[in-house]
């Protein structure tokens, strides 16, 4: 089963290397990894997508908590979350395919970032299924190059189902 693990860690030289080394040293696979500083430049947020059964994920979580630079580890896939991925897709466009490439980009609310006589560079952002779907539709046109960011995710805030009911207005006498 796929899991999205969110790590808060010190933004120091070697922090990323220690986390990646933990995965490779124990034979765990990282399907995607994204890391960047937070609002506090001394702290980074890392998003790791990996897979495994409950026992393996529990082992990964325990090992990550032992890494000295790691501040907090959360398996956000245990609750509701929002995820996004961005892809840059350079598509070979023959004159007869240019309109089709633009139509596909428009359907997916993607942007054409660059254009040449023989190609478009298209940017798409969305969940994994959306990114994969546009890639599949553009493949027959001829994808020259594909670059993906890897996923980022953030937990949803709990919804308030038990909100207080508004009080009825007092009746005037």
Secondary structure, DSSP 8 states (H G I E B T S, - for coil): -EEEEEEEEE--TTHHHHHHHHHHHTT---SEEEEEE-SSTTEEEEEEEEE--HHHHHHHHHHHHHSTTEEEEEEGGGS-EEEEEEEEEEEE--GGGHHHHHHHHHHTT-EEEEEETTEEEEEEEE-HHHHHHHHHHHHTT-EEEEEE---EEEE-----TT-----------
